[in-house]
Amino acid sequence: MMDPLSEVVRFLHPRAVFANVVSGKGNWAVRYSRYGLPSFCIMLEGSALLVVDGHEPISISAGDFILLPSTPGFMLSSFAPVPPVYLNPHDIAGGSDELRYGEQGGAPDMKSLGGTFLFDCVDPGLLMSLLPDVVHVQGSTRLQQLVQMVGEESAVQKPGSDFMLSRLVDLLLVEAMRSKTTESAPPGLLRGLGDERLAPALRQMHAHVEHPWTVDQLGKAAALSRSAFFERFTRTVGVAPMEYLLAWRMRVAQELLRRDGLSISDVAERVGYGSASSFSFAFSRHVGQSPSRYARGHRSSQSG
């Protein structure tokens, strides 16, 4: 039985495109304009100051992992105030050369690995809806082990390094999401999974999306009365239980339609609809086009 977090990562279909090794020595500062895509920074050595637009400055050190789901403008610098060098991240992403800031000679004071997540998924905004604007994970032994392995793979390009790096970054993403199954996450699935009462109900909804769930049944799974469950779920997850279930059924349906080549009636049955017509009506209202048109569009784009 796949748990909700694993299912989300599977639906995201993450792959990482590494940008650059970034190092700095002495006093330096770089200012990046808004990127808009999910990006990450893995601190390999030393420390630096990160200031993301709209947020307080944070100090990041070796072993830390930073995830910016939508990557607004930000500044990365040493701890001494100096005028920043302005950079466009679109001009840098995908390069292979190391970026060196500050003094060019000698061993760096700071070394990090920056990259971009690309997702082959039906809903690119899914990650942004699950996480806060800035995810800073530190003090995690598991994370530090992953960061060390990423550093080793990026330092020496061995056969299979691209595959290893992409899988390691998948694991970093899961670890970062795990760290935010708390009140620090925005209302949504991750915060719900951090609630010991709601988590069992969410796991049941995801494991058996085809089941004709009622609020009463889900309340029993959460060991709460119907009204208490409805209020707590709506406050924590951000939508009412049946609205959440509908949205998730439509995400599952989109995934099935674009990848598995199933018939409309098969997809309808898998997501809990008794007939293809009732599923088609719900899908069209939620997605904005019929299931058959949606499937044709994605099959033609994949063949092209």
Secondary structure, DSSP 8 states (H G I E B T S, - for coil): ---HHHHHHHHH-EEEEEEEEEEEESS-EEEE----S-EEEEEEESEEEEEETTS--EEEETT-EEEESS---EEEE-SS----EEE-HHHHTT--S-EEEE--SSS-SEEEEEEEEEE-SS-TTHHHHHS-S-EEE-S-HHHHHHHHHHHHHHHS--TTHHHHHHHHHHHHHHHHHHHTSSTTS-TTHHHHHTSTTHHHHHHHHHHTTTS---HHHHHHHTTS-HHHHHHHHHHHHSS-HHHHHHHHHHHHHHHHHHHT---HHHHHHHTT-SSHHHHHHHHHHHHSS-HHHHHHHHHHHHH-
